[in-house]
Amino acid sequence: MDKSWIDMPRNTTEYLDGLDKFLDFAFEKRSVDGVIRCPCPKCRCKKWESRDVVRDHLICKEFPKNYKVWIWHGETYETITSRDTQVTLEPLQNENPVLDMINDVFGVKRNCDAEPTSSPEPSEFGDAIPNEDQRDFDDLVEDVQQQLYEGCQKYSKLSFLLRLYHIKCLSGVTDKAMSLILDLLKDAFEFAKLPDSFYEAKKVIHKLGLHYTKIDACPKNCMLYWGEDENLERCKHCGKSRWKPRKGKNGTIIRMKNLPAKVLRYFPLKPRLQRLFRCSKTAKSMRWHALASNPDGLLRHPRDGEAWKKFDENHHEFAKEPRNVRLGLAADGFNPFGVKSTKNSIWPGII
């Protein structure tokens, strides 16, 4: 579908004709009781309006120039490639990689490389997300479509925050320093759509999922305060207090309220495996061990070894499904050979 009318002045015939074609398409594909989501800069696809109201909004205010794939109005990546043979799927995905990432997070399929999930096809995009995640999805789509400042084409609000957070993680910048940097950026660029603090920025980024669970641990690594031991105050093996002590002004030891002495951060495995199969960039790699060939017979991967092949022979039902996963266990800093003085960084094992 020709979308060049979006960049034309709103008082031209080309813009009005293109707008009418958009409304015809949207009401044919995504109308609910005679209304559709209004994509104007004020409504941002969150309000449902009638055809006349949507048309008036998009004449008074410009059509969002970064809304190239009309995902809220019945258009999909496959629809675009079938209508315009000169547009391929790969450049379209690269047009907005942050939006692709959001689709992967919430399990919305876009092409045949992604693994089958319980989510509906892209034609059912509006209903593909569980109700409890719909608000997070709407907020993320709004942030990825919102320009960092008026006229900025390179960064959206979300893509800039992700880039900033990536730099923080790579460089080991503290949360306090990030808050000071955000304060400086807001002071220097007052029209930029930036959060007030790094705490607010993390609340936006955390909507992308893959959280971890904090579990209090004994300072001497005797036990975890988990399950039936969740409410214990002291270690049942060594008697050490669960909480971190603090010295008062007179040198006495006082307990800091509800601050654990040691914390284990547990990363659940299942959501991470699901994300690998959902992501269009990694789903194919998850099946590589079963689908790729090894023409020269050289040992480049554990799947080329005798142990892997023997396992496949003994567990044929498991091996014939390429999406089944073999997990690797690594012991960091463990030296299995006491006679050697050099410690090896990682010793992997296959589970």
N, C-alpha and C positions, 0 to 999 in steps of 0.2 A: 504494500500500500504506500502510495506517495505521501511523504510527510514533510515535504519542503515548505508547505503552507505555514507550518508552525513558526518559521523564522520571518514570515512576511508581516508587514504592518496590518493591524487589526481592522483597518477601514478599507482594505482592498477586497476585490471580488474573489481573488484566489484564496485568501484566508477564510472568508465566509463559506465558500464552497467546500473547502477542506474540513471546516468545522462541522458542517452539515453531514458530510460523509462519515466523520468520526462519530457523531451522535447516532447516525443510522447503524453503524457497526456496533457501537456500545449497547444500544437498546435491543439489538437483535441477539447479542451474545450474553449480556450480563444484566438485563433488566429484571428487577424484583418489584412486582406490584406497580409498575409504571415509573420507577425511579432508578437512578444509577448513582454511583459515587461521583461527586463533583471533583474534577482534578485541578480546579483553579488554585492559585497560591494561597488563598484564604482557607478554603475547605480542605485541601490536601488529601482528597480521597477518603476523608473520614465522615463526611456528611452525605446523605442520600437526598438527591433533589430530582425534580421533574425535568423534562427536556427543555422547557422554556427557561427555567431558572438556570440550568447548567449553561445554556447558550448565552444568556445575559451575562453570567459571571465570566465566561471566556471571551466575551467581547469587551467587557469593562476592564478585565485584567488579562494579561497575556497567558497563553497556554504554556505550561512549564516546559522549558526547552530541554531539560534533562530527562523528561519523561518520554523516552524513545520507544520503550517496549510497554505496551498498554496492558500490563498484567492484571490491572484491576478492572479492565473492560473487555476481557475475553480474548486477548491476544497472547500467544505463546511463542516460544522460540521456534518451534516447528512450524507454526503458522507463517512466520516471517520468511523462513527459508523456502517454504513451498510457494509463496506468492512472488518472491523475488529471487530468481535463480542466480543472480549475481551476488547475493548475500549468503555467505556460508555461516555455519554454526559457530565455528571457532572464533572468528573475529567478533561475532556478536557477543560471545561470552566475555571476551577480553574488553569489551566496551565498558563494562562496569563490573569489575571483579568483586567488589564489595557486595553488590547485590547478589552475585552468584554465591558468595559465601553465606549470605543470609538464607538463601534458598536451600543450601546444603544443610545448614544448621536445623532448619525446621522440616527437612525431609521432603522438599518439593522437587520432583524430578524434572529434568529438562532435556535429557538425551539418553540414547541407548547405552552409554557407557556406565551410567549410574546403576547400582544394584536395585532390584525390585524391593520396594518397601510396602508398608501397609497404607501409605498415603495414596490418594486418588491421582489420576492422571492430571497433567497441566491444565486440561480443559476445565477441571474442577478446582482451579487454583484458589478460589475464594473460600472453599470449604475444606481445603486439604490440611488445615492446621487445627490441632485440638483447641478447644475453647480456652483452656487455661493459659495457652501460649499466644493466643490471638493478639492480646494487648501488647506483649513484647514485640511480636512481629510487626504490628502496625507502627509502633514507635521506632523500630529500627529502619523500616522502609521510609518513614518520614525523615529520619536523620540522614539517610543515604541520598535522599532526593533534595535535601536542603543545602543550598550553597553555603560555603564557609563565610562568604560575604557577598554582597551584591556584585554580580559580574564575574565571580570566580568560577572558572570552568575546570580547573585541575583538581580541586579538593572539595569534597562535601564535608559537612560537620562530622559525620561518622568516620570517613576515611582519614581525616586529619587527626582525630582522637586515636584511631588505631595506629597510625604512623608514630604519633607521639608516645603512645604506650609501648610500642615496639622498641623505640630508642631507649626508653626507661629500663626495659628488661635487659637489653643488650649491654647497657652501660652501668647498670646497678645504681641508678639514681633513686634516692629516697623519696617517699611520698611527700614529705615536707618540702623538699626541693621542687618536686613537680607542681605543688600548689603555688609556690612562689613564681615559678615559670609561667603558670597559667595567669596569675595576677598581673605579671609583666605584659603578657601578650594581650590581655583584655584592656590594660591601660594604654598600650601602644596602638592597638587596633580595636577601637571601641565599637566598630560596626561588625566585628567578627562574631559568629555564633559559637561562643565558647562557654563551657560550664564555669560556675563560680569558684569551684575548688576541684582538686583532684579526686576527692571523695565522690563528688557528683559525676565526674568523668568515669570513675570505675563502675558506678551504678549503670551507666549506659553500656559499657563494654561487657559487663557481667551478663547482660541479656543474651549474649551469644552462647552461653551455656558452658558445659565442661567445668563445673565447679568441683571443689574438693571438700571433704568432710574433716573437720578438726576433732581429734580424739585425744583426750588428756592421757599422758603416760607417766609412769614412775620415773623420777630423775635418774635412777640407776638402771633403767630399762628392764625392770623385773616384770611389769605387767602393763596392760592397757585398761583404762577406766571405761569399759565398754560392755554392753550387754548387761548381765546380772551384776557386774561390778561398777556400773555407771555412777552410782551415788556414793561410793566409798570416799572417805576423806584421807585415808592412809593406805599405803601399799600393804597388801595382805601377806607379802613375803618378807620384806625388809623393815616395814614399819615407817618408812620415810613419808613425810607429809606430801600430800598432793599439790599443795600450794607453794608459791614462791615467797620466801621470807624477805623482809626488808628491815634494815636497821633504822631505829629512831634516832632522835637527836642526842639522847643520853647513852647511846650504844646498845640499848635493849633491842631484842628481836621482836618485831611485830609482823603479823601476816598481812600481806596486801590482799585486799578483798577479791576473791574469785579470779586470781591470776595464776594459771597452772604453771608449775615449774618446768614441764616439758610437754610439747604438743606433737602428736603425729598427724601429718596431713595425708589423708587417704584419698587417692584418686580412683574412683570406681572404674572398673575395667570395661563393663558392658557398654556404657555410653560412648566410650572412646572407640571401641570396635564398630559400633553402629555409625559413628561419624565417619570413619574410614570408608565404610561401604556406601554411605550417602554421598560423599564428596565425589564429584565427577572427575577430579584430578587424581584421586587415590583408589577409586573403586576397581579400576582395571589392574592396578598394581597388586591388589589383594588376591587376585586370581592368577598372577603371573607364574607362580611356581607350578601350576597345573597346565596352563595354556601355552607357555613359551617352550620352544624346543631347545635342545642342546646338541647342535650338529657335530661338534668336534669332540664331545665327551669329556672335556676338561672340568675339573672341580672348581666351580666359581660360587656355588651356593650350597647350603646344607641339603637342598633337594637333590643334588647330584651325588651325595654320599650314600654309602651302603646302609647306614642306619636308617635314613629316611626311606629308602626303597624297601627295606625289610619291614618297617612299620606299615607301609602301604600294603604289603602282602598279607600281613597279619590282621589288618583292620581295613578290609576292602570297602565296606559300606561307608566308613569315614573318608577314605581316600577318594572315592569316586565323586564326591561333592567338592568342586573347586573352591567354594566359599568357606569351607571349614578351615579353621585357623589353628596353627601350631604355635604355641607361645614359647618365648625364650626367656630364661631366667638368668640374670647377671648378678654376680657377687662382686660388688665394688670394693677394691682394696684388699681382697682376700688372697692369701698366699697358700696354696694347697701343698707346697713343697717346703717343709721347714728347713731343709738343708741349704736352701737358697736365701741369700740376704735381700735380693731385689724383690720388691712387692710388685705384682702385676696389677694394673689398674682395673681390668674387668675380666672375669672368667665366665663365659656364656655357657648355658646349657639348654637343651631342648626339652620342653614339657609336652 
